[in-house]
Amino acid sequence: MTALGIIAEFNPFHNGHLHLLQAAKKAVPDAPIVCVMSGNFLQRGEAAWCSKWSRAAMALHAGADLILELPVCFAVRSAYYFARGAIQLLAQTGIITHLVFGSESGNLNELQKISAVISNESPEYQMILKQHLSRGYSFARARSLTLQKIIDNPQLNDLLLQPNNILALEYLRVLNELHSSIIALTFPRQGTGYHSNKLSDWASASAIRAALDKEQNLAAIASSVPPYTLQILAEEISHGRAPIEAEPLHQSILLKLRLSSAAKLADIYEVEEGLENRIVKAALQSVNLAELKQKIKSKRFSQSRINRILLYCLWELDKAQIIRFDECGPQYLHVLGFSPSGQKILQEIKSQTDLPIFSRGSDFKKACRQTNQPMLTEMLALDRQASDVYSLLYPDPAVRTGGLDFTTSPVRI
């Protein structure tokens, strides 16, 4: 069986995402598409604009067949661990033959050459990387400078600064490390840059979100997204589930930090180099989260990394717990949605995988109560916690109930 895997956030699903799905279908005709999608919290440490079930519905309308949730312990990590968790999950389905992803480069050979340098970590690479890290650069910046020193490519700096290329390099690195038989396929990213706030037919997800936040009007993004995305967003807004309000989350994080000691924060994942002391001090001096972020930001800690660390603090996600998650990898397949063909694919996956599949809320709830698989229940507990926090961010207080993972059925298209 040939099956395509796509790793995504779809926040929200736009014309660029649709182009990727269509290009994949054209390149490998008749192959089903299985998407591993981040849940309600994303790789940059932010809450999604609308829920995981609504975003799964968008992808299914676009032609995806099956949507699986990436556990939050991988979804809110740096690019390498995000990629590693997602590829491990795709591999565990037992059916994925191709990994499809967009990149600004669009040149697989070029990306593979760079990824090989990263994977091999030659003595020269390690020495130069260490030198740049000792100067206080973030890991991403230090690695970029190191690669520019080793690889003779005048366009390398621009390539390494583009977010889809960064993820592409990590996908290729992980496939190599896992000695995976999955075949990589990349297609050029269409339209404006990832960080551009310019609206167009090929607008980025960040531009679409910025327009929605500013205009509060779906008509502003009508040309940038497929009609079903517009319809699903309208339904989520009318039911009081979108747009997500960040302020309650920010206040909760600030409250958590003011109640925490430096010693307790020192155990939190990615809190290092005395950052715990700066966080405690900044939490007392800051009146909101934006001010706190500015006080603790440095050349070593990027804004995205700080966003993630603050989520880890809220969830008390410590270093030892992350080590356990990384050692065991994804422990289950949580189905967010499927098409009629996706339902057939699920049957095939059941015959191939050793992982439990949760295709009903009751399955999820029952698994949370198990005691004989501690890593599974620990990973599920974090997913459930993330969903319960997320529902408190809905605009309408009447729909802010918890336990939605226990009661929400997968989307069926």
C-alpha positions as CSV (number, residue, x, y, z in Angstrom):
1,M,0.0,0.0,0.0
2,T,1.2,3.5,-0.9
3,A,0.2,6.3,1.6
4,L,1.3,9.9,2.0
5,G,2.0,11.5,5.3
6,I,1.8,15.3,6.0
7,I,2.8,17.0,9.2
8,A,0.9,20.3,9.8
9,E,-0.8,22.8,12.1
10,F,-3.4,24.2,9.6
11,N,-3.9,27.4,11.7
12,P,-6.1,27.9,9.7
13,F,-6.1,25.8,6.6
14,H,-5.4,28.1,3.6
15,N,-4.8,28.0,-0.1
16,G,-1.1,27.1,0.3
17,H,-2.1,24.0,2.3
18,L,-4.6,23.1,-0.4
19,H,-1.9,23.5,-3.1
20,L,0.3,21.1,-1.1
21,L,-2.4,18.4,-0.9
22,Q,-3.2,18.8,-4.6
23,A,0.5,18.6,-5.6
24,A,0.9,15.5,-3.4
25,K,-2.1,13.8,-5.1
26,K,-0.8,14.7,-8.5
27,A,2.7,13.3,-7.7
28,V,1.4,10.0,-6.2
29,P,-2.1,9.4,-7.7
30,D,-4.7,7.4,-5.7
31,A,-2.6,7.4,-2.6
32,P,-4.5,8.3,0.6
33,I,-3.3,11.2,2.7
34,V,-2.8,10.9,6.4
35,C,-2.1,14.1,8.3
36,V,-0.5,14.3,11.7
37,M,-1.7,17.6,13.1
38,S,-0.8,19.6,16.2
39,G,-3.7,19.9,18.6
40,N,-4.8,23.0,20.4
41,F,-1.3,24.3,21.2
42,L,1.3,24.8,18.5
43,Q,5.0,24.6,17.8
44,R,5.7,28.3,18.5
45,G,4.2,28.0,22.0
46,E,0.8,29.6,21.1
47,A,-2.8,28.5,21.3
48,A,-4.4,27.7,17.9
49,W,-6.9,30.3,16.5
50,C,-9.6,27.6,16.5
51,S,-9.9,24.1,17.8
52,K,-8.2,21.0,16.6
53,W,-11.5,19.4,15.5
54,S,-12.4,22.4,13.4
55,R,-9.0,22.5,11.7
56,A,-9.2,18.7,11.1
57,A,-12.6,19.3,9.3
58,M,-10.9,21.9,7.1
59,A,-8.2,19.4,6.0
60,L,-10.8,16.7,5.4
61,H,-12.8,19.0,3.1
62,A,-9.6,19.7,1.2
63,G,-9.1,16.0,0.4
64,A,-7.1,14.6,3.4
65,D,-8.3,11.1,4.4
66,L,-7.3,10.8,8.0
67,I,-6.3,13.3,10.7
68,L,-4.3,12.1,13.7
69,E,-3.3,14.4,16.6
70,L,0.3,14.9,17.5
71,P,0.6,14.6,21.3
72,V,1.2,18.0,22.9
73,C,4.5,16.8,24.4
74,F,5.9,16.9,20.8
75,A,3.6,19.5,19.3
76,V,5.0,22.4,21.5
77,R,8.7,21.6,21.1
78,S,11.5,22.9,19.0
79,A,11.7,22.0,15.3
80,Y,13.7,18.8,15.7
81,Y,11.5,17.3,18.5
82,F,8.4,18.4,16.7
83,A,9.6,16.6,13.5
84,R,10.8,13.6,15.4
85,G,7.6,13.0,17.3
86,A,5.4,13.5,14.1
87,I,7.6,11.2,11.9
88,Q,7.6,8.5,14.6
89,L,3.8,8.7,14.8
90,L,3.5,8.4,11.0
91,A,5.9,5.4,11.0
92,Q,3.9,3.7,13.7
93,T,0.8,3.6,11.5
94,G,2.7,1.0,9.5
95,I,1.3,2.3,6.1
96,I,3.1,5.6,5.3
97,T,5.5,5.3,2.3
98,H,6.0,9.0,1.6
99,L,6.5,12.2,3.7
100,V,5.2,15.3,1.9
101,F,6.2,18.8,3.0
102,G,6.4,22.3,1.6
103,S,9.6,24.3,1.6
104,E,10.8,27.6,0.4
105,S,13.6,25.9,-1.4
106,G,11.6,23.2,-3.2
107,N,15.0,21.5,-3.9
108,L,15.2,18.2,-2.2
109,N,18.8,17.5,-3.1
110,E,19.9,20.8,-1.8
111,L,18.0,20.3,1.5
112,Q,19.4,16.7,1.9
113,K,23.0,17.9,1.5
114,I,22.5,20.4,4.3
115,S,20.7,17.9,6.4
116,A,23.5,15.4,6.0
117,V,26.0,17.9,7.5
118,I,23.7,18.5,10.5
119,S,23.2,14.7,11.0
120,N,26.8,13.7,10.7
121,E,28.1,16.4,13.2
122,S,31.7,16.2,12.1
123,P,34.5,17.4,14.5
124,E,34.7,20.6,12.5
125,Y,30.9,21.1,12.7
126,Q,30.9,20.5,16.5
127,M,33.9,22.8,17.1
128,I,32.4,25.8,15.1
129,L,29.0,25.3,16.6
130,K,30.4,25.3,20.1
131,Q,32.3,28.5,19.4
132,H,29.1,30.3,18.3
133,L,27.1,29.0,21.3
134,S,29.8,30.3,23.6
135,R,29.2,33.7,22.2
136,G,25.6,33.7,23.5
137,Y,23.8,32.9,20.2
138,S,20.7,30.8,20.2
139,F,21.1,27.3,19.0
140,A,19.3,28.0,15.8
141,R,21.5,31.1,15.0
142,A,24.7,29.3,16.0
143,R,23.8,26.3,13.8
144,S,23.0,28.7,10.9
145,L,26.4,30.4,11.2
146,T,28.2,27.0,11.5
147,L,26.6,25.7,8.3
148,Q,27.5,28.9,6.5
149,K,31.1,28.4,7.5
150,I,31.2,24.8,6.3
151,I,29.0,24.8,3.2
152,D,29.9,26.9,0.1
153,N,26.6,28.4,-0.8
154,P,26.0,32.2,-1.1
155,Q,22.3,31.7,-0.7
156,L,22.6,29.5,2.4
157,N,21.9,32.3,4.9
158,D,18.5,33.1,3.4
159,L,17.6,29.5,3.0
160,L,18.3,28.8,6.7
161,L,16.2,31.7,7.9
162,Q,13.0,30.5,6.2
163,P,10.8,28.5,8.6
164,N,9.6,25.8,6.2
165,N,13.1,25.1,5.1
166,I,14.1,24.8,8.8
167,L,11.4,22.2,9.4
168,A,12.3,20.4,6.1
169,L,15.9,20.0,7.3
170,E,14.6,18.5,10.5
171,Y,12.3,16.1,8.7
172,L,15.2,14.9,6.6
173,R,17.5,14.7,9.6
174,V,15.0,12.5,11.5
175,L,14.3,10.2,8.6
176,N,18.1,9.7,8.3
177,E,18.5,9.1,12.1
178,L,15.6,6.6,12.2
179,H,16.9,4.8,9.1
180,S,13.4,5.2,7.8
181,S,12.3,3.8,4.5
182,I,9.8,6.6,4.1
183,I,10.5,8.6,0.9
184,A,10.7,12.4,1.2
185,L,8.8,14.6,-1.2
186,T,9.0,18.4,-1.1
187,F,7.1,21.1,-3.1
188,P,7.9,24.8,-3.3
189,R,5.9,26.9,-0.9
190,Q,3.6,29.3,-2.7
191,G,3.0,33.0,-2.1
192,T,4.3,35.4,0.5
193,G,6.7,34.6,3.2
194,Y,5.7,32.8,6.4
195,H,6.0,36.0,8.5
196,S,4.4,38.4,6.0
197,N,1.2,40.1,7.0
198,K,0.2,40.9,3.4
199,L,-3.1,39.4,2.3
200,S,-3.3,37.7,-1.1
201,D,-4.6,34.5,-2.7
202,W,-1.4,32.9,-1.3
203,A,-1.4,34.6,2.1
204,S,0.4,32.9,5.0
205,A,-1.5,31.6,8.0
206,S,0.1,34.4,10.2
207,A,-1.2,37.0,7.7
208,I,-4.7,35.5,7.8
209,R,-4.7,35.4,11.6
210,A,-3.4,39.0,11.8
211,A,-6.2,40.1,9.4
212,L,-8.9,38.4,11.4
213,D,-7.6,39.9,14.7
214,K,-7.5,43.4,13.1
215,E,-10.6,43.3,10.9
216,Q,-12.8,41.0,12.9
217,N,-14.4,40.2,9.5
218,L,-14.2,36.9,7.6
219,A,-14.7,38.8,4.3
220,A,-11.1,40.2,4.7
221,I,-9.6,36.7,4.2
222,A,-12.1,35.3,1.7
223,S,-9.6,35.1,-1.2
224,S,-6.9,33.6,0.9
225,V,-8.7,30.4,2.1
226,P,-10.9,27.8,0.5
227,P,-14.7,28.3,0.9
228,Y,-15.0,25.5,3.5
229,T,-12.4,27.1,5.7
230,L,-14.4,30.3,5.7
231,Q,-17.6,28.4,6.5
232,I,-16.0,26.4,9.4
233,L,-14.5,29.6,10.8
234,A,-17.9,31.2,10.7
235,E,-19.5,28.3,12.5
236,E,-16.8,28.3,15.2
237,I,-17.3,32.0,15.7
238,S,-21.1,31.7,15.8
239,H,-20.8,29.0,18.5
240,G,-18.5,31.1,20.7
241,R,-15.5,28.8,20.2
242,A,-13.4,31.3,18.2
243,P,-11.4,33.4,18.0
244,I,-9.4,32.1,21.0
245,E,-8.7,34.8,23.6
246,A,-5.1,34.9,24.7
247,E,-5.5,37.2,27.7
248,P,-6.9,34.5,30.1
249,L,-4.0,32.2,29.2
250,H,-1.5,35.0,29.8
251,Q,-3.0,35.8,33.2
252,S,-2.9,32.2,34.1
253,I,0.8,31.9,33.2
254,L,1.6,35.0,35.1
255,L,-0.3,33.8,38.1
256,K,1.5,30.4,38.0
257,L,4.9,32.1,37.8
258,R,4.2,34.4,40.8
259,L,3.3,31.3,42.8
260,S,6.5,29.4,41.8
261,S,10.0,29.5,43.3
262,A,13.2,29.7,41.3
263,A,14.1,26.2,42.6
264,K,10.8,24.8,41.2
265,L,11.2,26.5,37.9
266,A,14.8,25.2,37.5
267,D,13.3,21.7,37.0
268,I,11.1,22.9,34.1
269,Y,12.1,21.7,30.6
270,E,14.4,24.2,28.7
271,V,14.8,26.4,31.8
272,E,18.6,26.7,32.0
273,E,21.5,29.1,32.5
274,G,19.8,30.8,35.4
275,L,16.6,31.7,33.5
276,E,14.6,30.6,36.5
277,N,15.8,33.6,38.5
278,R,15.1,36.0,35.7
279,I,11.6,34.6,35.3
280,V,10.8,34.9,39.0
281,K,12.0,38.5,39.1
282,A,10.2,39.5,35.9
283,A,7.0,37.9,37.1
284,L,6.9,40.2,40.1
285,Q,7.8,43.3,38.0
286,S,5.6,42.7,35.0
287,V,1.9,43.6,34.7
288,N,1.3,41.4,31.7
289,L,2.9,38.6,29.8
290,A,4.1,40.8,27.0
291,E,6.1,42.8,29.4
292,L,7.5,39.6,31.1
293,K,8.6,38.2,27.8
294,Q,10.6,41.4,27.0
295,K,12.3,41.3,30.4
296,I,13.5,37.7,30.0
297,K,14.2,37.7,26.2
298,S,17.8,37.5,25.2
299,K,20.0,36.6,22.3
300,R,20.1,33.0,23.6
301,F,16.4,32.7,24.1
302,S,14.2,33.5,21.0
303,Q,10.6,34.6,21.3
304,S,9.2,31.3,20.2
305,R,11.4,29.4,22.7
306,I,10.2,31.7,25.5
307,N,6.6,31.1,24.5
308,R,7.2,27.4,24.7
309,I,8.9,27.6,28.1
310,L,6.1,29.6,29.6
311,L,3.6,26.8,28.5
312,Y,5.9,24.3,30.1
313,C,5.8,26.3,33.3
314,L,2.0,26.4,33.3
315,W,1.8,22.7,32.8
316,E,4.8,21.9,35.1
317,L,6.4,19.9,32.3
318,D,9.8,19.0,33.8
319,K,13.0,17.8,32.2
320,A,12.7,14.2,33.5
321,Q,9.2,13.9,32.1
322,I,10.4,15.1,28.6
323,I,13.2,12.6,28.7
324,R,10.7,9.8,29.3
325,F,8.5,11.0,26.5
326,D,11.4,11.2,24.0
327,E,12.6,7.7,25.0
328,C,9.3,6.0,24.4
329,G,7.9,8.2,21.5
330,P,4.2,8.5,20.7
331,Q,2.1,6.0,22.6
332,Y,-1.2,6.1,20.7
333,L,-3.0,7.3,17.7
334,H,-5.7,9.8,18.5
335,V,-8.1,10.2,15.6
336,L,-9.5,13.7,15.1
337,G,-11.3,13.0,11.8
338,F,-11.6,10.9,8.7
339,S,-13.3,10.6,5.4
340,P,-15.1,7.4,4.1
341,S,-11.7,6.3,2.6
342,G,-10.0,7.3,5.8
343,Q,-12.3,4.9,7.7
344,K,-10.9,2.1,5.5
345,I,-7.4,3.3,6.1
346,L,-8.0,3.0,9.8
347,Q,-8.8,-0.6,9.4
348,E,-5.5,-1.2,7.6
349,I,-3.6,0.7,10.3
350,K,-5.2,-1.5,13.0
351,S,-3.7,-4.5,11.3
352,Q,-0.3,-2.9,11.1
353,T,0.3,-1.0,14.3
354,D,1.0,-2.0,17.9
355,L,-0.3,1.3,19.2
356,P,-3.8,1.7,20.6
357,I,-6.1,3.8,18.4
358,F,-8.6,6.2,20.0
359,S,-11.4,6.8,17.5
360,R,-14.0,7.7,20.1
361,G,-14.1,10.0,23.2
362,S,-14.9,7.0,25.3
363,D,-11.7,5.3,24.1
364,F,-9.7,8.3,25.2
365,K,-11.4,8.4,28.6
366,K,-10.9,4.7,29.3
367,A,-7.2,4.9,28.4
368,C,-6.7,7.8,30.8
369,R,-7.8,5.5,33.7
370,Q,-5.4,2.7,32.9
371,T,-2.6,2.1,35.3
372,N,-0.7,-0.7,33.5
373,Q,0.8,1.7,30.8
374,P,2.2,4.6,32.8
375,M,3.8,6.4,29.8
376,L,0.6,6.2,27.8
377,T,-1.5,7.6,30.6
378,E,1.1,10.3,31.4
379,M,1.2,11.5,27.7
380,L,-2.6,11.4,27.5
381,A,-3.0,13.3,30.7
382,L,-0.9,16.2,29.2
383,D,-3.1,16.2,26.1
384,R,-6.2,16.3,28.2
385,Q,-4.8,19.1,30.3
386,A,-4.0,21.1,27.2
387,S,-7.6,20.7,25.9
388,D,-9.1,21.6,29.3
389,V,-7.0,24.8,29.4
390,Y,-7.8,25.6,25.8
391,S,-11.5,25.5,26.3
392,L,-11.2,28.2,29.0
393,L,-10.0,30.5,26.2
394,Y,-13.3,30.2,24.2
395,P,-15.0,33.7,23.8
396,D,-18.3,32.4,25.1
397,P,-18.2,31.4,28.8
398,A,-21.1,29.0,28.3
399,V,-19.0,26.6,26.2
400,R,-15.9,26.6,28.4
401,T,-16.5,23.1,29.7
402,G,-13.7,20.7,30.2
403,G,-13.3,17.0,29.3
404,L,-13.9,17.6,25.5
405,D,-11.5,14.9,24.6
406,F,-13.9,12.5,26.4
407,T,-17.0,13.7,24.7
408,T,-16.1,14.9,21.2
409,S,-16.3,12.4,18.4
410,P,-13.9,12.5,15.4
411,V,-15.0,14.7,12.5
412,R,-16.6,12.7,9.6
413,I,-16.8,14.1,6.1
